[in-house]
Amino acid sequence: GLLTADELEAAVTDGGTLAQQLAVGRAGAALGIDPIVPASIAALGDDAPDEAVAWLEAASALPQTWALPYGGADPVAVARSGATVPDIAGIPGPDGTVLPATLAEVPTTIAPVIDATDASLSTELLQTLAATSTVIVDTEDLDESLDRETPSAHGTVAGASVLAADAELQSLVRDAVTDGGTATDDGIARVLALLATITREVPSVQRTLVAALPADADPEAALALQQAMGSVGWLQQTGVASALAVPARDAELVESSPTQAESDAAG
């Protein structure tokens, strides 16, 4: 249930997964942090690698961080199953004593964010998730009439406050950061072209859009996409809190049954 000093050092040094994810967060993305990281650092104490301690300090300075379920558990599957999320409490330390839950404290600045853009949702499941988290849904899962410009992401669905990712934008973002593990020039160009098209719909009206980087995103590709979006003058990167501050539009949920894979994951 904990990472060793060698595992931590490998993850936070150049080329390591955590080092790459930190770079994406620094480029503007909101970053979820697995409690296993600060818990392992705390449990190692003086034996924790200096690089890991520095990584946690740098992550604590990011403007948008939240705590993931312990060990990378799937929050949608956990909510669907009604199970309790495991945490650090109850894991025995080196001397046999049980580690307290406080070891798993994560530096957080925003409520947990759940990417449900690729999930089958019911009203009950959405309400359960939204009770404690900011849920990102796909506009393809919404029933609404949009006869004007692309709206901002904030919406109210089944009484729950959500962020709705434009389906086309979400698809292009997913392709750009997962297609072969590289953000191709073409993939980034497609994302920017769509954002430019949305901007040109009504240039005088500012919209706040959102897209979720999938859990299997290649960190280097995600960083390239973030940097590209931050380099154009007609786009302004903003945070989850800003997106939620925009007046919400009303929409209905298109309920869908869980796939076999989702049922298996919940089991």
N, C-alpha and C positions, 0 to 999 in steps of 0.2 A: 503493500500500500504506500510505500515511500520510494523516492528516487535516491540512488547512491550519490556520493560525491562525484564519482566519475561520470555518471549519467547526467547530472546537473551541469558539470563543466562542459561536456560535449554539446549540450543543448543550447547553452548561452554564449558560446564562443563563435567566432566567425564561421558561417555556414551552418550552424546549428539551428534547429527548428525554432527555438524560442528567440534567438537573436534575430532571425529573419522576421518573425511575427512582430517583434518590437519595432523593427524598421517600418513595417506597414502601419503600425499604430502612430508612429512619429510622423508619417506622411499624411495622416488625417483620418484613418479608419478608427472606429470604436473597437476596442480589443477586450475579448473575454479571457480571463486568467483562470487556469485550473488551480484550485486550492492545494493540489498536491505539490505545487512548486514552493509557495511560502511555507507549507507544512514541513517539507523535506529540509529546507534551509534552516528552519527553527529547530528541527529535531537534531540536525547535525551540529548545531551550535558553532563552536570555534572551529570545527572541522569542515564547515561549509566552505566551498571555494569562494575566493574573493570575487571572482567573475559573476557567480550566481547572486551574491549579495548586491553587487553593483547593478545587475540586471533588474532585480526587484526594486531597487531604488529608482532606476530609470523608468520602470513600468509605473511606479507610484506617481511619477511626475506627469504622466500622460493625462490629457483632459477628459478622456472617455474610456473608463475601464469598468468592468463588472466581473462578478464571480461566476464562473461556470459551475455546473454540478461536479462534484468531486470525481476525479478520474476520467473526466470527459464523458460522463453519462449523457445519453440522449434525453433532453428535457421533455420532448414531445412523447417519446415512448414511455417515459416515467409517468407522465400525467395520464396517458392513455391506460396504463396498467393500474394506476392508483397505488403504486408502490412508494415506499419512502426512499429518498435519495441517500445512498451511503455517504458518510463523511469520515473525517479523520478520527472521530471519537471512537474509542474502543480498540484502536490499533496499539499493540504493546510496543513500548520503546525498548532500547537495547538492554536496560536493566530489569525488564519485566513489568515495569509500571505502565499503566495505560496512558497514552498521550491524550491530553485534553483537547477539546474542540477548538480552543482559542489558537492553537498552532496553525489552523487552516485559514486564518483571517487573510482576506485579499483586499488590497487597496481598491476601493470602489468609489466611483463618482456618479454613476448612473445606475438605474434599475437594470436587472438582467435583461438581455436582449435574446429573443428566441427567433431563429430563422425557421418559419413555417411555410416558406414559399414553395416547398416541394413536398408538403405533407397533406394528407387527407384530413379534413377538419369537419367536426360537428359543432353545433352551437355550444353544447356543454363543454367540449374539449377546449374550444376557443376561450370561453369564459373562465375556465379553470386556469389556463395559461396566462390570460391577461390580468388575473387577479393580483399577480405578484411580479409580472414581467411586461416588457414592451415586446409585443408580438409583431413580426413582419410577415404579412400575408401577400399572396400574389393576386393581382387584379383579376386574373382568370378565375379565381375562386369567389369573386364578388358578382352580385347581380345589381347593376346600376346603369343608368342611361347617361352617357357622357356625350352631349351634342355640342360641346364647346371645346375650349382648350384643355390640354392635359392638366388635371388638378394636382394640387399638392398632396403629399402622401398621407397626411393625417386623416383618419376616418373613424367613424363609430359604426361598429358592426355587432349586431345582437347585444347592444348595450355595452360593448367592450371597446375601449380606445385602442386602435391599432395603427400601424404604419403600413400602407399598401404600396408595395413595389410594383411599378408599371411592368406588366408581364414581358413586353418586348425588351425593355431596358434590363430587367433581371436576367433574361435569357442571354442577352449579349454579354453582360458582365460575367455570367457563369462560363460562357464559352471562352472569353478572353483570358480567364485565369485558370482554366482546367484543361484546355485543348492541348494535349501533348505536354503539359507542364510548362508551356511557354506562352507569354503574352505576345502574340505576333503583332506586327505593325497593323495588319489588317483587322485583327480583333479589337485593338485599341481604337483604330480609326472608325470602326462601326459604332462603338460606344459613343465617341465624341460626335459623330455625325447625327445620331439619334438625339443626343442632348442639344445639339445645334438646331435641329428641326423643331424640337419642343420649344426652345427659346424663341424661334422665329414665329411661332404661332401667334403670340401677343408679346412683342418685345418690351412693352411697357409694364407688364405684369410679372412680378417675381414669383416663381414657384419653388417649393422645397421638395425635392425628390429623394428617394431612398433606394438603395440596393444592398442586398446581403452578400457578403463574400462567403461562398460555401465552405464547409469544414474541410473539404479536400482540396481547397485552392492551393496552387503552388505559390509559396510566399514571394518568390522573385517576380512571378507574373503579377501578383496582386500589388506589389510595390511599384512595378512599372506602370500599371493602370492608375494607381493613386497619383503618382508623380505626373502623369500625362494630364489628368484632370486638374491638378493644381497648377499647371503651367499655362493654361489658357485664360485670357483676361475676362471672358464673358461668363465664366463659371466661378462660383465662390463655394468652397467647401465649408460645411457647417456641421453641427453636431445633432445627436439624437434629441436632445432637449429642445433645440430650435425647431426641429421638425414637429415635435409634439406641441409646440406653442402656437402653431398655425391653426386657425379655426378648422374644425373637423367637418368633413362631408359625411352624409349618411349613406350607407350601403347595406345590402342584404347578403348573407352568406349563402353560397351554393354548397350545401352540405354534400359530403362524399364519404363513402365507406372506406375504412383502412384497407390498404393492399395486404396481400399475404406477407410481404416483407415487413410491413409495419406491425402486423399482428404478432409475427415472430419476434420482432424487436421488443415489443411490449411484454411478451412472455419471458 
